[in-house]
Amino acid sequence: MQTKRLEMIFQNSAGNRITVSVLDPKDDLTAQSVEAAMGQILALNAITTAGGDLTAILGARIVTRDVNDILVV
């Protein structure tokens, strides 16, 4: 079984890396659309962490995981 998730990586006020994950992202995502969405998250101050507000975009990636069961009990 294959799963995908979009990981959006931000920096918060304390300088820590914060990863926000979205399961099963659209297949047709572009770098521009992801960057625009991340910009909206920052502009709206939509997420606050223990280390403060998100302050910068550090990157984004799509992670694909493929699991093959070999023994099911």
N, CA, C and O atoms as a Maestro MAE file, in Angstrom:
{
 s_m_m2io_version
 :::
 2.0.0
}

f_m_ct {
 s_m_title
 :::
 protein
 m_atom[292] {
  # First column is atom index #
  i_m_mmod_type
  r_m_x_coord
  r_m_y_coord
  r_m_z_coord
  i_m_residue_number
  s_m_chain_name
  s_m_pdb_residue_name
  s_m_pdb_atom_name
  i_m_atomic_number
  :::
  1 25 0.845 -1.171 0.000 1 A "MET " " N  " 7
  2 3 0.000 0.000 0.000 1 A "MET " " CA " 6
  3 2 0.893 1.239 0.000 1 A "MET " " C  " 6
  4 15 1.856 1.320 0.763 1 A "MET " " O  " 8
  5 25 0.572 2.182 -0.846 2 A "GLN " " N  " 7
  6 3 1.361 3.403 -0.947 2 A "GLN " " CA " 6
  7 2 0.578 4.570 -0.353 2 A "GLN " " C  " 6
  8 15 -0.612 4.736 -0.622 2 A "GLN " " O  " 8
  9 25 1.264 5.376 0.457 3 A "THR " " N  " 7
  10 3 0.655 6.579 1.019 3 A "THR " " CA " 6
  11 2 1.522 7.776 0.666 3 A "THR " " C  " 6
  12 15 2.732 7.655 0.477 3 A "THR " " O  " 8
  13 25 0.874 8.939 0.581 4 A "LYS " " N  " 7
  14 3 1.592 10.183 0.302 4 A "LYS " " CA " 6
  15 2 1.194 11.221 1.329 4 A "LYS " " C  " 6
  16 15 0.080 11.211 1.854 4 A "LYS " " O  " 8
  17 25 2.127 12.117 1.605 5 A "ARG " " N  " 7
  18 3 1.795 13.266 2.438 5 A "ARG " " CA " 6
  19 2 2.641 14.452 1.992 5 A "ARG " " C  " 6
  20 15 3.796 14.302 1.593 5 A "ARG " " O  " 8
  21 25 2.047 15.611 2.069 6 A "LEU " " N  " 7
  22 3 2.738 16.861 1.803 6 A "LEU " " CA " 6
  23 2 3.263 17.372 3.131 6 A "LEU " " C  " 6
  24 15 2.503 17.513 4.089 6 A "LEU " " O  " 8
  25 25 4.556 17.649 3.197 7 A "GLU " " N  " 7
  26 3 5.153 18.224 4.404 7 A "GLU " " CA " 6
  27 2 5.567 19.655 4.099 7 A "GLU " " C  " 6
  28 15 6.403 19.900 3.230 7 A "GLU " " O  " 8
  29 25 4.973 20.596 4.825 8 A "MET " " N  " 7
  30 3 5.315 22.016 4.693 8 A "MET " " CA " 6
  31 2 6.153 22.391 5.913 8 A "MET " " C  " 6
  32 15 5.720 22.213 7.052 8 A "MET " " O  " 8
  33 25 7.339 22.904 5.667 9 A "ILE " " N  " 7
  34 3 8.292 23.146 6.751 9 A "ILE " " CA " 6
  35 2 8.439 24.654 6.965 9 A "ILE " " C  " 6
  36 15 8.762 25.403 6.043 9 A "ILE " " O  " 8
  37 25 8.196 25.072 8.196 10 A "PHE " " N  " 7
  38 3 8.253 26.478 8.585 10 A "PHE " " CA " 6
  39 2 9.274 26.663 9.705 10 A "PHE " " C  " 6
  40 15 9.764 25.699 10.294 10 A "PHE " " O  " 8
  41 25 9.579 27.926 9.981 11 A "GLN " " N  " 7
  42 3 10.358 28.287 11.166 11 A "GLN " " CA " 6
  43 2 9.446 29.093 12.072 11 A "GLN " " C  " 6
  44 15 8.635 29.886 11.593 11 A "GLN " " O  " 8
  45 25 9.576 28.894 13.395 12 A "ASN " " N  " 7
  46 3 8.770 29.685 14.322 12 A "ASN " " CA " 6
  47 2 9.621 30.767 14.980 12 A "ASN " " C  " 6
  48 15 10.816 30.885 14.707 12 A "ASN " " O  " 8
  49 25 8.994 31.549 15.843 13 A "SER " " N  " 7
  50 3 9.671 32.681 16.493 13 A "SER " " CA " 6
  51 2 10.903 32.265 17.279 13 A "SER " " C  " 6
  52 15 11.850 33.042 17.406 13 A "SER " " O  " 8
  53 25 10.899 31.054 17.805 14 A "ALA " " N  " 7
  54 3 12.034 30.558 18.588 14 A "ALA " " CA " 6
  55 2 13.151 30.013 17.705 14 A "ALA " " C  " 6
  56 15 14.202 29.616 18.209 14 A "ALA " " O  " 8
  57 25 12.933 29.989 16.386 15 A "GLY " " N  " 7
  58 3 13.948 29.482 15.472 15 A "GLY " " CA " 6
  59 2 13.863 27.990 15.213 15 A "GLY " " C  " 6
  60 15 14.735 27.425 14.554 15 A "GLY " " O  " 8
  61 25 12.827 27.349 15.721 16 A "ASN " " N  " 7
  62 3 12.651 25.907 15.529 16 A "ASN " " CA " 6
  63 2 11.968 25.598 14.201 16 A "ASN " " C  " 6
  64 15 11.190 26.397 13.679 16 A "ASN " " O  " 8
  65 25 12.283 24.415 13.668 17 A "ARG " " N  " 7
  66 3 11.615 23.927 12.451 17 A "ARG " " CA " 6
  67 2 10.298 23.267 12.847 17 A "ARG " " C  " 6
  68 15 10.254 22.446 13.763 17 A "ARG " " O  " 8
  69 25 9.236 23.634 12.153 18 A "ILE " " N  " 7
  70 3 7.909 23.082 12.404 18 A "ILE " " CA " 6
  71 2 7.408 22.480 11.097 18 A "ILE " " C  " 6
  72 15 7.400 23.154 10.067 18 A "ILE " " O  " 8
  73 25 6.992 21.223 11.132 19 A "THR " " N  " 7
  74 3 6.484 20.558 9.936 19 A "THR " " CA " 6
  75 2 4.984 20.353 10.065 19 A "THR " " C  " 6
  76 15 4.498 19.782 11.042 19 A "THR " " O  " 8
  77 25 4.262 20.831 9.060 20 A "VAL " " N  " 7
  78 3 2.815 20.645 8.981 20 A "VAL " " CA " 6
  79 2 2.568 19.646 7.860 20 A "VAL " " C  " 6
  80 15 2.995 19.869 6.727 20 A "VAL " " O  " 8
  81 25 1.883 18.545 8.162 21 A "SER " " N  " 7
  82 3 1.655 17.484 7.177 21 A "SER " " CA " 6
  83 2 0.205 17.446 6.727 21 A "SER " " C  " 6
  84 15 -0.717 17.645 7.519 21 A "SER " " O  " 8
  85 25 0.022 17.186 5.432 22 A "VAL " " N  " 7
  86 3 -1.305 17.008 4.845 22 A "VAL " " CA " 6
  87 2 -1.314 15.638 4.173 22 A "VAL " " C  " 6
  88 15 -0.522 15.381 3.267 22 A "VAL " " O  " 8
  89 25 -2.208 14.766 4.616 23 A "LEU " " N  " 7
  90 3 -2.296 13.424 4.040 23 A "LEU " " CA " 6
  91 2 -2.992 13.457 2.685 23 A "LEU " " C  " 6
  92 15 -3.906 14.253 2.468 23 A "LEU " " O  " 8
  93 25 -2.561 12.601 1.788 24 A "ASP " " N  " 7
  94 3 -3.144 12.434 0.457 24 A "ASP " " CA " 6
  95 2 -3.307 13.751 -0.299 24 A "ASP " " C  " 6
  96 15 -4.425 14.121 -0.655 24 A "ASP " " O  " 8
  97 25 -2.214 14.457 -0.547 25 A "PRO " " N  " 7
  98 3 -2.321 15.716 -1.295 25 A "PRO " " CA " 6
  99 2 -2.711 15.450 -2.747 25 A "PRO " " C  " 6
  100 15 -2.552 14.337 -3.247 25 A "PRO " " O  " 8
  101 25 -3.220 16.475 -3.415 26 A "LYS " " N  " 7
  102 3 -3.568 16.366 -4.835 26 A "LYS " " CA " 6
  103 2 -2.334 15.981 -5.636 26 A "LYS " " C  " 6
  104 15 -1.216 16.364 -5.293 26 A "LYS " " O  " 8
  105 25 -2.542 15.225 -6.700 27 A "ASP " " N  " 7
  106 3 -1.427 14.806 -7.548 27 A "ASP " " CA " 6
  107 2 -0.869 15.946 -8.392 27 A "ASP " " C  " 6
  108 15 0.287 15.896 -8.815 27 A "ASP " " O  " 8
  109 25 -1.680 16.972 -8.641 28 A "ASP " " N  " 7
  110 3 -1.256 18.046 -9.545 28 A "ASP " " CA " 6
  111 2 -0.730 19.289 -8.817 28 A "ASP " " C  " 6
  112 15 -0.767 20.387 -9.372 28 A "ASP " " O  " 8
  113 25 -0.247 19.131 -7.592 29 A "LEU " " N  " 7
  114 3 0.306 20.277 -6.863 29 A "LEU " " CA " 6
  115 2 1.552 20.807 -7.564 29 A "LEU " " C  " 6
  116 15 2.345 20.045 -8.117 29 A "LEU " " O  " 8
  117 25 1.705 22.125 -7.530 30 A "THR " " N  " 7
  118 3 2.910 22.751 -8.070 30 A "THR " " CA " 6
  119 2 3.633 23.468 -6.938 30 A "THR " " C  " 6
  120 15 3.052 23.746 -5.889 30 A "THR " " O  " 8
  121 25 4.891 23.757 -7.164 31 A "ALA " " N  " 7
  122 3 5.668 24.500 -6.168 31 A "ALA " " CA " 6
  123 2 5.014 25.853 -5.892 31 A "ALA " " C  " 6
  124 15 4.982 26.312 -4.750 31 A "ALA " " O  " 8
  125 25 4.497 26.483 -6.938 32 A "GLN " " N  " 7
  126 3 3.872 27.798 -6.783 32 A "GLN " " CA " 6
  127 2 2.608 27.726 -5.925 32 A "GLN " " C  " 6
  128 15 2.382 28.597 -5.085 32 A "GLN " " O  " 8
  129 25 1.783 26.694 -6.130 33 A "SER " " N  " 7
  130 3 0.546 26.602 -5.352 33 A "SER " " CA " 6
  131 2 0.834 26.275 -3.883 33 A "SER " " C  " 6
  132 15 0.154 26.779 -2.990 33 A "SER " " O  " 8
  133 25 1.829 25.441 -3.639 34 A "VAL " " N  " 7
  134 3 2.194 25.112 -2.259 34 A "VAL " " CA " 6
  135 2 2.786 26.340 -1.573 34 A "VAL " " C  " 6
  136 15 2.461 26.626 -0.420 34 A "VAL " " O  " 8
  137 25 3.651 27.062 -2.275 35 A "GLU " " N  " 7
  138 3 4.241 28.275 -1.697 35 A "GLU " " CA " 6
  139 2 3.166 29.313 -1.392 35 A "GLU " " C  " 6
  140 15 3.229 29.986 -0.363 35 A "GLU " " O  " 8
  141 25 2.184 29.448 -2.275 36 A "ALA " " N  " 7
  142 3 1.092 30.397 -2.043 36 A "ALA " " CA " 6
  143 2 0.283 29.998 -0.810 36 A "ALA " " C  " 6
  144 15 -0.073 30.853 0.002 36 A "ALA " " O  " 8
  145 25 -0.009 28.709 -0.666 37 A "ALA " " N  " 7
  146 3 -0.757 28.235 0.501 37 A "ALA " " CA " 6
  147 2 0.036 28.471 1.785 37 A "ALA " " C  " 6
  148 15 -0.525 28.872 2.805 37 A "ALA " " O  " 8
  149 25 1.336 28.221 1.727 38 A "MET " " N  " 7
  150 3 2.175 28.442 2.903 38 A "MET " " CA " 6
  151 2 2.234 29.925 3.249 38 A "MET " " C  " 6
  152 15 2.244 30.292 4.424 38 A "MET " " O  " 8
  153 25 2.272 30.768 2.235 39 A "GLY " " N  " 7
  154 3 2.249 32.212 2.459 39 A "GLY " " CA " 6
  155 2 0.961 32.652 3.136 39 A "GLY " " C  " 6
  156 15 0.974 33.531 3.997 39 A "GLY " " O  " 8
  157 25 -0.159 32.035 2.742 40 A "GLN " " N  " 7
  158 3 -1.444 32.350 3.372 40 A "GLN " " CA " 6
  159 2 -1.455 31.924 4.838 40 A "GLN " " C  " 6
  160 15 -1.982 32.637 5.693 40 A "GLN " " O  " 8
  161 25 -0.880 30.775 5.122 41 A "ILE " " N  " 7
  162 3 -0.797 30.308 6.510 41 A "ILE " " CA " 6
  163 2 -0.027 31.324 7.352 41 A "ILE " " C  " 6
  164 15 -0.427 31.642 8.472 41 A "ILE " " O  " 8
  165 25 1.082 31.832 6.805 42 A "LEU " " N  " 7
  166 3 1.862 32.849 7.527 42 A "LEU " " CA " 6
  167 2 1.081 34.151 7.669 42 A "LEU " " C  " 6
  168 15 1.016 34.726 8.756 42 A "LEU " " O  " 8
  169 25 0.484 34.617 6.561 43 A "ALA " " N  " 7
  170 3 -0.215 35.905 6.559 43 A "ALA " " CA " 6
  171 2 -1.399 35.914 7.523 43 A "ALA " " C  " 6
  172 15 -1.673 36.927 8.167 43 A "ALA " " O  " 8
  173 25 -2.095 34.788 7.619 44 A "LEU " " N  " 7
  174 3 -3.258 34.698 8.505 44 A "LEU " " CA " 6
  175 2 -2.885 34.334 9.937 44 A "LEU " " C  " 6
  176 15 -3.742 34.295 10.820 44 A "LEU " " O  " 8
  177 25 -1.593 34.067 10.159 45 A "ASN " " N  " 7
  178 3 -1.138 33.640 11.480 45 A "ASN " " CA " 6
  179 2 -1.994 32.471 11.965 45 A "ASN " " C  " 6
  180 15 -2.435 32.430 13.114 45 A "ASN " " O  " 8
  181 25 -2.214 31.516 11.046 46 A "ALA " " N  " 7
  182 3 -3.159 30.424 11.269 46 A "ALA " " CA " 6
  183 2 -2.669 29.373 12.256 46 A "ALA " " C  " 6
  184 15 -3.480 28.644 12.828 46 A "ALA " " O  " 8
  185 25 -1.367 29.281 12.466 47 A "ILE " " N  " 7
  186 3 -0.820 28.245 13.343 47 A "ILE " " CA " 6
  187 2 0.134 28.888 14.345 47 A "ILE " " C  " 6
  188 15 1.034 29.644 13.978 47 A "ILE " " O  " 8
  189 25 -0.086 28.570 15.612 48 A "THR " " N  " 7
  190 3 0.816 29.018 16.667 48 A "THR " " CA " 6
  191 2 1.393 27.784 17.344 48 A "THR " " C  " 6
  192 15 0.683 26.807 17.580 48 A "THR " " O  " 8
  193 25 2.676 27.832 17.655 49 A "THR " " N  " 7
  194 3 3.341 26.699 18.291 49 A "THR " " CA " 6
  195 2 3.800 27.095 19.688 49 A "THR " " C  " 6
  196 15 3.687 28.256 20.080 49 A "THR " " O  " 8
  197 25 4.310 26.138 20.426 50 A "ALA " " N  " 7
  198 3 4.849 26.427 21.759 50 A "ALA " " CA " 6
  199 2 5.997 27.425 21.674 50 A "ALA " " C  " 6
  200 15 6.246 28.169 22.622 50 A "ALA " " O  " 8
  201 25 6.702 27.444 20.534 51 A "GLY " " N  " 7
  202 3 7.810 28.369 20.325 51 A "GLY " " CA " 6
  203 2 7.394 29.667 19.656 51 A "GLY " " C  " 6
  204 15 8.243 30.432 19.199 51 A "GLY " " O  " 8
  205 25 6.096 29.918 19.597 52 A "GLY " " N  " 7
  206 3 5.598 31.161 19.018 52 A "GLY " " CA " 6
  207 2 5.007 30.968 17.632 52 A "GLY " " C  " 6
  208 15 4.833 29.846 17.158 52 A "GLY " " O  " 8
  209 25 4.706 32.088 16.998 53 A "ASP " " N  " 7
  210 3 4.089 32.080 15.671 53 A "ASP " " CA " 6
  211 2 5.067 31.588 14.617 53 A "ASP " " C  " 6
  212 15 6.283 31.635 14.803 53 A "ASP " " O  " 8
  213 25 4.511 31.112 13.503 54 A "LEU " " N  " 7
  214 3 5.345 30.759 12.356 54 A "LEU " " CA " 6
  215 2 5.836 32.047 11.721 54 A "LEU " " C  " 6
  216 15 5.070 32.998 11.563 54 A "LEU " " O  " 8
  217 25 7.116 32.082 11.353 55 A "THR " " N  " 7
  218 3 7.702 33.321 10.845 55 A "THR " " CA " 6
  219 2 8.302 33.213 9.455 55 A "THR " " C  " 6
  220 15 8.479 34.234 8.790 55 A "THR " " O  " 8
  221 25 8.622 32.002 8.992 56 A "ALA " " N  " 7
  222 3 9.282 31.865 7.688 56 A "ALA " " CA " 6
  223 2 8.976 30.501 7.075 56 A "ALA " " C  " 6
  224 15 8.715 29.522 7.773 56 A "ALA " " O  " 8
  225 25 9.018 30.475 5.745 57 A "ILE " " N  " 7
  226 3 8.885 29.236 4.987 57 A "ILE " " CA " 6
  227 2 10.287 28.677 4.766 57 A "ILE " " C  " 6
  228 15 11.163 29.376 4.259 57 A "ILE " " O  " 8
  229 25 10.499 27.421 5.145 58 A "LEU " " N  " 7
  230 3 11.801 26.786 4.939 58 A "LEU " " CA " 6
  231 2 11.794 25.814 3.762 58 A "LEU " " C  " 6
  232 15 12.840 25.557 3.166 58 A "LEU " " O  " 8
  233 25 10.624 25.274 3.424 59 A "GLY " " N  " 7
  234 3 10.559 24.350 2.298 59 A "GLY " " CA " 6
  235 2 9.316 23.493 2.354 59 A "GLY " " C  " 6
  236 15 8.503 23.599 3.272 59 A "GLY " " O  " 8
  237 25 9.185 22.637 1.349 60 A "ALA " " N  " 7
  238 3 8.061 21.703 1.289 60 A "ALA " " CA " 6
  239 2 8.506 20.489 0.490 60 A "ALA " " C  " 6
  240 15 9.396 20.570 -0.355 60 A "ALA " " O  " 8
  241 25 7.864 19.358 0.778 61 A "ARG " " N  " 7
  242 3 8.193 18.135 0.050 61 A "ARG " " CA " 6
  243 2 6.998 17.191 0.105 61 A "ARG " " C  " 6
  244 15 6.155 17.270 0.999 61 A "ARG " " O  " 8
  245 25 6.952 16.301 -0.874 62 A "ILE " " N  " 7
  246 3 5.960 15.235 -0.864 62 A "ILE " " CA " 6
  247 2 6.699 13.951 -0.511 62 A "ILE " " C  " 6
  248 15 7.668 13.573 -1.169 62 A "ILE " " O  " 8
  249 25 6.224 13.290 0.538 63 A "VAL " " N  " 7
  250 3 6.831 12.050 1.012 63 A "VAL " " CA " 6
  251 2 5.913 10.900 0.610 63 A "VAL " " C  " 6
  252 15 4.722 10.900 0.922 63 A "VAL " " O  " 8
  253 25 6.485 9.923 -0.085 64 A "THR " " N  " 7
  254 3 5.744 8.740 -0.510 64 A "THR " " CA " 6
  255 2 6.275 7.535 0.253 64 A "THR " " C  " 6
  256 15 7.484 7.328 0.351 64 A "THR " " O  " 8
  257 25 5.361 6.752 0.786 65 A "ARG " " N  " 7
  258 3 5.737 5.572 1.565 65 A "ARG " " CA " 6
  259 2 5.050 4.358 0.955 65 A "ARG " " C  " 6
  260 15 3.845 4.376 0.700 65 A "ARG " " O  " 8
  261 25 5.818 3.315 0.727 66 A "ASP " " N  " 7
  262 3 5.295 2.088 0.138 66 A "ASP " " CA " 6
  263 2 5.492 0.944 1.126 66 A "ASP " " C  " 6
  264 15 6.624 0.613 1.478 66 A "ASP " " O  " 8
  265 25 4.392 0.339 1.573 67 A "VAL " " N  " 7
  266 3 4.443 -0.745 2.550 67 A "VAL " " CA " 6
  267 2 3.929 -2.022 1.897 67 A "VAL " " C  " 6
  268 15 2.845 -2.039 1.314 67 A "VAL " " O  " 8
  269 25 4.711 -3.084 2.000 68 A "ASN " " N  " 7
  270 3 4.317 -4.392 1.483 68 A "ASN " " CA " 6
  271 2 4.285 -5.388 2.634 68 A "ASN " " C  " 6
  272 15 5.328 -5.729 3.193 68 A "ASN " " O  " 8
  273 25 3.094 -5.855 2.986 69 A "ASP " " N  " 7
  274 3 2.964 -6.871 4.031 69 A "ASP " " CA " 6
  275 2 3.517 -8.192 3.514 69 A "ASP " " C  " 6
  276 15 3.205 -8.614 2.401 69 A "ASP " " O  " 8
  277 25 4.339 -8.838 4.330 70 A "ILE " " N  " 7
  278 3 4.840 -10.150 3.929 70 A "ILE " " CA " 6
  279 2 4.266 -11.264 4.799 70 A "ILE " " C  " 6
  280 15 4.299 -12.436 4.424 70 A "ILE " " O  " 8
  281 25 3.737 -10.887 5.968 71 A "LEU " " N  " 7
  282 3 3.113 -11.872 6.839 71 A "LEU " " CA " 6
  283 2 1.989 -11.186 7.586 71 A "LEU " " C  " 6
  284 15 2.209 -10.204 8.295 71 A "LEU " " O  " 8
  285 25 0.801 -11.702 7.428 72 A "VAL " " N  " 7
  286 3 -0.354 -11.154 8.130 72 A "VAL " " CA " 6
  287 2 -0.910 -12.253 9.015 72 A "VAL " " C  " 6
  288 15 -1.263 -13.331 8.536 72 A "VAL " " O  " 8
  289 25 -0.987 -11.977 10.303 73 A "VAL " " N  " 7
  290 3 -1.457 -12.985 11.258 73 A "VAL " " CA " 6
  291 2 -2.883 -12.686 11.643 73 A "VAL " " C  " 6
  292 15 -3.474 -13.414 12.440 73 A "VAL " " O  " 8
  :::
 }
 m_bond[291] {
  # First column is bond index #
  i_m_from
  i_m_to
  i_m_order
  :::
  1 1 2 1
  2 2 3 1
  3 3 4 2
  4 3 5 1
  5 5 6 1
  6 6 7 1
  7 7 8 2
  8 7 9 1
  9 9 10 1
  10 10 11 1
  11 11 12 2
  12 11 13 1
  13 13 14 1
  14 14 15 1
  15 15 16 2
  16 15 17 1
  17 17 18 1
  18 18 19 1
  19 19 20 2
  20 19 21 1
  21 21 22 1
  22 22 23 1
  23 23 24 2
  24 23 25 1
  25 25 26 1
  26 26 27 1
  27 27 28 2
  28 27 29 1
  29 29 30 1
  30 30 31 1
  31 31 32 2
  32 31 33 1
  33 33 34 1
  34 34 35 1
  35 35 36 2
  36 35 37 1
  37 37 38 1
  38 38 39 1
  39 39 40 2
  40 39 41 1
  41 41 42 1
  42 42 43 1
  43 43 44 2
  44 43 45 1
  45 45 46 1
  46 46 47 1
  47 47 48 2
  48 47 49 1
  49 49 50 1
  50 50 51 1
  51 51 52 2
  52 51 53 1
  53 53 54 1
  54 54 55 1
  55 55 56 2
  56 55 57 1
  57 57 58 1
  58 58 59 1
  59 59 60 2
  60 59 61 1
  61 61 62 1
  62 62 63 1
  63 63 64 2
  64 63 65 1
  65 65 66 1
  66 66 67 1
  67 67 68 2
  68 67 69 1
  69 69 70 1
  70 70 71 1
  71 71 72 2
  72 71 73 1
  73 73 74 1
  74 74 75 1
  75 75 76 2
  76 75 77 1
  77 77 78 1
  78 78 79 1
  79 79 80 2
  80 79 81 1
  81 81 82 1
  82 82 83 1
  83 83 84 2
  84 83 85 1
  85 85 86 1
  86 86 87 1
  87 87 88 2
  88 87 89 1
  89 89 90 1
  90 90 91 1
  91 91 92 2
  92 91 93 1
  93 93 94 1
  94 94 95 1
  95 95 96 2
  96 95 97 1
  97 97 98 1
  98 98 99 1
  99 99 100 2
  100 99 101 1
  101 101 102 1
  102 102 103 1
  103 103 104 2
  104 103 105 1
  105 105 106 1
  106 106 107 1
  107 107 108 2
  108 107 109 1
  109 109 110 1
  110 110 111 1
  111 111 112 2
  112 111 113 1
  113 113 114 1
  114 114 115 1
  115 115 116 2
  116 115 117 1
  117 117 118 1
  118 118 119 1
  119 119 120 2
  120 119 121 1
  121 121 122 1
  122 122 123 1
  123 123 124 2
  124 123 125 1
  125 125 126 1
  126 126 127 1
  127 127 128 2
  128 127 129 1
  129 129 130 1
  130 130 131 1
  131 131 132 2
  132 131 133 1
  133 133 134 1
  134 134 135 1
  135 135 136 2
  136 135 137 1
  137 137 138 1
  138 138 139 1
  139 139 140 2
  140 139 141 1
  141 141 142 1
  142 142 143 1
  143 143 144 2
  144 143 145 1
  145 145 146 1
  146 146 147 1
  147 147 148 2
  148 147 149 1
  149 149 150 1
  150 150 151 1
  151 151 152 2
  152 151 153 1
  153 153 154 1
  154 154 155 1
  155 155 156 2
  156 155 157 1
  157 157 158 1
  158 158 159 1
  159 159 160 2
  160 159 161 1
  161 161 162 1
  162 162 163 1
  163 163 164 2
  164 163 165 1
  165 165 166 1
  166 166 167 1
  167 167 168 2
  168 167 169 1
  169 169 170 1
  170 170 171 1
  171 171 172 2
  172 171 173 1
  173 173 174 1
  174 174 175 1
  175 175 176 2
  176 175 177 1
  177 177 178 1
  178 178 179 1
  179 179 180 2
  180 179 181 1
  181 181 182 1
  182 182 183 1
  183 183 184 2
  184 183 185 1
  185 185 186 1
  186 186 187 1
  187 187 188 2
  188 187 189 1
  189 189 190 1
  190 190 191 1
  191 191 192 2
  192 191 193 1
  193 193 194 1
  194 194 195 1
  195 195 196 2
  196 195 197 1
  197 197 198 1
  198 198 199 1
  199 199 200 2
  200 199 201 1
  201 201 202 1
  202 202 203 1
  203 203 204 2
  204 203 205 1
  205 205 206 1
  206 206 207 1
  207 207 208 2
  208 207 209 1
  209 209 210 1
  210 210 211 1
  211 211 212 2
  212 211 213 1
  213 213 214 1
  214 214 215 1
  215 215 216 2
  216 215 217 1
  217 217 218 1
  218 218 219 1
  219 219 220 2
  220 219 221 1
  221 221 222 1
  222 222 223 1
  223 223 224 2
  224 223 225 1
  225 225 226 1
  226 226 227 1
  227 227 228 2
  228 227 229 1
  229 229 230 1
  230 230 231 1
  231 231 232 2
  232 231 233 1
  233 233 234 1
  234 234 235 1
  235 235 236 2
  236 235 237 1
  237 237 238 1
  238 238 239 1
  239 239 240 2
  240 239 241 1
  241 241 242 1
  242 242 243 1
  243 243 244 2
  244 243 245 1
  245 245 246 1
  246 246 247 1
  247 247 248 2
  248 247 249 1
  249 249 250 1
  250 250 251 1
  251 251 252 2
  252 251 253 1
  253 253 254 1
  254 254 255 1
  255 255 256 2
  256 255 257 1
  257 257 258 1
  258 258 259 1
  259 259 260 2
  260 259 261 1
  261 261 262 1
  262 262 263 1
  263 263 264 2
  264 263 265 1
  265 265 266 1
  266 266 267 1
  267 267 268 2
  268 267 269 1
  269 269 270 1
  270 270 271 1
  271 271 272 2
  272 271 273 1
  273 273 274 1
  274 274 275 1
  275 275 276 2
  276 275 277 1
  277 277 278 1
  278 278 279 1
  279 279 280 2
  280 279 281 1
  281 281 282 1
  282 282 283 1
  283 283 284 2
  284 283 285 1
  285 285 286 1
  286 286 287 1
  287 287 288 2
  288 287 289 1
  289 289 290 1
  290 290 291 1
  291 291 292 2
  :::
 }
}
